[in-house]
Amino acid sequence: MSILEKFEQLATDNAPGQEGRQSSADTDSFLKGAPLAGRPVDFSHGDVNAHPPTPGALGTFVDGYERGGAQAYTEYRGDAGIRHALAIRLADFTGATVDGADGLIVTPGTQGALFLAVAATVGAGDKIAIVQPDYFANRKLAVFLGAEIHPVQLRYGEQASGTAGIDLEELEIAFRAGVKTFLFSNPNNPTGVVYSEEEIGQIAALATRYGATVIVDQLYSRLCYEWGRYTHLRAADVDSEKVVTIMGPSKTESLSGFRLGVAFGARAIISRMEQLQAIVSLRASGYSQAVLHTWFNEPEGWMADRTRQHQAIRDDLLTHFRAIEGCASRMPEAGSYLFPQLPPLAIDPTAFVRALRLQAGVIVTPGTEFSPHSGDSIRLNFSQEHAAAVAAVERLTTLLNRYRA
């Protein structure tokens, strides 16, 4: 694949947060009916105005700024004091020891951690297993790095309630075919389903049996609606030097503007990630790193309140989608995503997404960003102002009825 073909595969126009690239001049003849009035809602990412950053974030950032060069020019893998503090908190959260000196790196966002982790484990011609559907960048990163993708299906329908629905037989077939890296998100992005303890245990067993490295994106693992149901892979019976966990305060804590992520686990891989970071971005923003002092250190009750707020929005939106004839939607068990499957439409799903934006002021992400098999689904980040989100889904419902097959 040529370099130009690689960049064509990246196709960022419909990626989350890229709505500004979508021209409002494309009011094609497929559009019918009067525009629907209502406050525009961008479901491609969360609304940090409706759900503001954790208390003290700005003050902590200013404190970092006032430290001057000592904070601005940290080690490439991040400030040593911050890493030590994070190692203690993350070990307590995940149930396994974290080496803050050699087994943890602070990155420019979890997206930065994801790139570094995959690039540190996969090269041209290597085989990687990726879940479908899963985070939109996973497949694109593997393609860009020249890896051979082995898809593993996530059968997340209602019949799989209580499990994420991963096809473990497909995963073992991939390992038998020579896959040495498995990449997945838990909770799953875009569906919001959580892998059961049994599924995590079987993933750990398979990875150990075949000597595979596992990269797990746990960005939303704090925002769980069923406490006690989440199982951390790194705390399962798995080789600790074969697991890299990615987390960060971008989403649940609304600190995305500070661009902070953390990867921890396998020391050899973390070392390679630091080498890459040294030539890509040097380090996560030095002043921003100070904000990590607030992570897992929020005021008492803050996290529970945020979870309750999001659960209330989730429940109302899910009720609306389940009332739509022909629409199916699994209840998200964590995170802030809904991934409804739409009924048959008279226009293709890409055109419907465009119609939503132009006629209803509602921006969603096409399902094809997360899997080539999810063309009839859309993803909504429901971390929005509650009433505005409900009104937006009501407008979405009106358009669905306009464009039914």
N, C-alpha and C positions, 0 to 999 in steps of 0.2 A: 504494500500500500504506500503510495507516494505521500509526501508531507501535505500536499494540498487535499488529498483524499482524507487524510486523518482529520484535518480541520473541518472538512465538510461533515464528518461524522459527529463533531462536537455540537453543531446545530443549536446555538444558544437562544435563538429567537423566541422559542416557547418555554424556555426554562423559567423556573420561579424567579420573580423579581424583575423580569425583562419586559414588563408590559409597556415601558416607555419606548421600546423599539417597535412596537406594533402600531402601524399608522392608523390614524382615525379617518383617513381619506378613503379606505377601502369599503365604502358602503355599496357593496355589490348588489346586483338585482335579486340575489337570493333573499335579501332582507324583506320581511313583510310585516305589516302591522305598525301601529304607532309606537314610538319609543316609550318605555315604561319609566314613570317618574319615581325617583327615590334617591337616597344618598348612595353614591358610588361606594362599593366595597371591593377591596382587593384581597381575595382569598389565596393569592399565591404566596403570601407570607403573613406573619402575625402583625397585629397593630400594637406597637409599643406605646402609643398614646392611650389606648384603652387599657392596656396592661403595662404600666410603667416599670422601669428597672427596679431592682432591689434597693431598698433604702440604704443610703450611705455610699452608693456607687460613685456618685460624682465627687463627694468629699474625699473618698479613698483615691480616686484618680488624681485629684489636686495634690494630695499628700505625696503621691508618686512623682508628680511634676516638680514639687518643691524639693524632692531629694536630688534633683538635677542629674548629673552624669552617672551617678551610682545606679540610678534606676533606668536611665536612657540606654546605657550600654551594658546590658547584662550578658551573661554567657549565652551562647547561641541557643542552648536548650532552655534558657529561662533563668530568672533570679533564683539563686540557691535557697534562700530563706523561704521564698514562696513555694518552691518545689517541696521543701521539707514539710511545710505546713499542709500542703495539698496531699502529700503521701499519707499522712496520718488520717485525714478526713476521708480520702478515697478508699483506704484500706478498711476503715470502719463501715463505709457505705457498701462496698462490694464483697466484704467477707474474706479477703485475702491480702497478704502483705504487699505493700508497694514500696519499691526502692526509689526514694526521692532523689538520690544522687545519680544513679546510673539507669534507672528504669522508668523515667518520666521525662517528658518534654512538653514545654508550652509552645503553642503554634499560633499563627495568625488565623484564628477561627478553627472550627472542627473541619471545615473544608480543607484547610491547610494540612491538618493532621491526616486526613483521609488520603490526600495526594502523596504525602511523604511516606505513609505506611504502605500504600500499594506500590509506589515506585521503589521502595526499599526491599520489596519481596518478589516483585514480578518484573521480568524483562521480556524482550521480544522473543516470541516462540514459546514462552512458558504457558502453562495451563492454569486457569483460574476458574473456580466455581462461583457463580453469582446467582442470587435468588431473583426470581421474577414473580411479582413486581417487587422492586426495592428502590432505594434512593437513586434519583436520576443520574447522578455523577458516576456511580459505580461502573456501569456498563461503558460509559464514555471514556473513563480513565483507562480501563482495560484495553479498549480498542486503540486509544492513542499510544499506549505503551507497547502495542504490538502483541499483546497476549492472545491466547486462544481461549475463548469463553465457553464454559460448560454450564448451561442454564439449569437451575434447580427450581422447580415450580413450587409456589406457595399457594396451596388450595385453601383459601381463607374464607370460603363461604360459610353461611350460617351453620351448616351441618358439622363444621369443624370447631364449633364454639367450645372454649376451654383449652384449645390448642391454637398455635399459629397456622398449622396445616402444612408444614414443610414436607416435601416428598423426600423422606430419608433414603428411600431406595435409589432415587436419582442421585442423591449426594454420594452414596457409596459407589455407584457406577462411575461417577466423576472421579472419585479418588482412585478407583481401580484403573481408570484410563490415564492416570499419571498426574492428576491435579494435585498440586502441593500448596495451594493457597485457597482458602474459602473466605468470602467476604459477605457479611450480611448485617442488617440493622435490627436491633431489638430494644424497644418496640419498633415494629416494622413501619417504615415510611415508604409508601403512602397509606397503608390500611389502618394503622394504629393497633394491630393485634400484637399480643405478647406471646412469646414462646413459652410453652409449659416447662415445668421442671423435667419431665420425661424427655421432651424434645432436646433441651439443652444437654441433658445427660447423654443422650445418644449422639449428639453432635460431638461432644467431648470424646466419647468412646471411639467414634469413627476417626476423628482427627488424630487421636493417639495411635490407633491401630495402623494408620497409613502414614504417620509422621508428617502430617500437614500442619501448616501455620493457619491460624484463624484470626481474622481482623473483624472485630465486632464494634459497630457504631451504636453506642448506647446514649445518644444525645437526649432522648426523652425519658430516660429510665427513672427520673425523679417524679415525673408527672403521671403517676399510676392511680387509677380509679378503684382498683381492687388491691388493697394493701396486703402484702404477704404472698402475692402470686408471682412476683418477679424473681427470676433466678439468674444470677450473674455467672456467665460462662467461666470466668477466671476462678471462681470458687468451686467449680465442679471438679471432678477427678480428671484433670487435664495437665499436660506438661506446661508449667508456667512460662517456660522459655519459648513457647510456640503460640502464645496468645498476646495480641495487642488490643487493648480496649481504648476506644475514643469517646471522650465526653467533652462537655463544655457548658458555659452558662448563657449561650446565645439565645435559646428559645424560651424555656420555662421561666428563666429569670429575666428575660427581655434585655439582655446585655449584648445583643448582636452588634450594635454600633461600635463596641470596643474591640471586636474581632479577636476573640480569645478561644482557644481550644486546648485540650490536653490529651496526650496519648501516653499510656503507661502499660508496662508489662515486659515483654521479652527484651532483655538488655541489649543483645546484639542488634536487634532491629531498631531499637531506640537510638543506638549509636549511629547506625546508617542514616536514620531520619535526621539526626543532627548534622551529619555531613552534607546531606541534601539541602537542609534549611540554610546552611552557611552560604550556599551559592544561589539560593532562590530568593530569600528574604532576610537573611542574616539571623533574625529573631522575630518573635512576636513583638508588637509595638511595646517598647520599654515602659512608657508611662502607663499604658493600658494594663500591663501585667499586674500592677498594684491592685487593680479592681478585684483580682482573684482572692484577695483577703476577705471579701464579702461572701464568696461562694461557699455553700454549706455552713454559713455563719450568719444567716438571716435572723431577724427578730423572731422570737417565739410565736408560733401560730401563723407566720406569714406564708409558709409553703402550703399548709393545710387550707388556708383561705384561697390561695391561687388555684389549688386543685378543685375546690368546691365551685369556684366561679366558672372554670372551664367545663366541669362536669355538667353544670346547669345549661351552658350553651350547647354542649354536645347533645344532651337529651332533647332539647327543643328542636334542633336541626334534624336529628335522627327521626323524630316523630313526623316532621314534615316530609322527609324523603320516603319514609315507609308508607305514607298515605298516598304517594304517587303510584298510579297503576303501572305495573311493569318495571318499577324501579326496585333494585335490591341494594341493601347496604348493611354490612356487618357492623356491629357496635364496636367502636374503638375502645380498647381496654386501657390505653395509655396514650400520651401525646395529645396533639391538637389537630389531627387530620381525620377527615372523612373521605372515603373513596367509593362513592356510590356508582353502581352500574346502571346506566340509563336505559330506558325502553327504546325500541327501534324508532329511528327518526327518518324523516323524509330527506334530510341533508346529512352529509358526512359529519362525524364528530368534530373535526377541525373547524368546519364551517359553523357548527353550533357554538363552539367556544368563541368564535369571532362574533357571532350574533349576540351572545350574552354580553360581551364587552360593549358592543356598539348600541344595542337596543335597550339593555337593562342596567348598564353601568356595573356589571358584575364580572370580575376577573377570576378565572379558575385556571388550573394547570391541566393540560390534556393527559389522559392516562398513558398515552404512548411514550411520555417522558420516563415512565417507570417500568414499562414492559411493552414489547411489540405486540403482546396479546391483549393489551388493556385499552384498545381503541374506543370501546364503548363506555369507558369510565372517565371520571374527572376527579381531581383532588382539590379539596377545600381545606385551608388552614383556618379553623374556626376560632383561633385566638384573636377575636374581634370584639368590638362593642356589641353587647348582647342583642339589643333591639335592632340595630342596623344589620346584624348578621341574619336574624330571622326574616326581616323585611326583604333582604337580598335573596334569600332562598324562596320566598314567596314569588318574587319576580322571575326567578329561575324556573319555578314551576309553571308560571304562565307561559313562558317561552317554550318549555317542553311540550305543552299542550298545543301550541301553535305549530310546532314542527314535527308532530308525531307522524309516523309513516301512515 
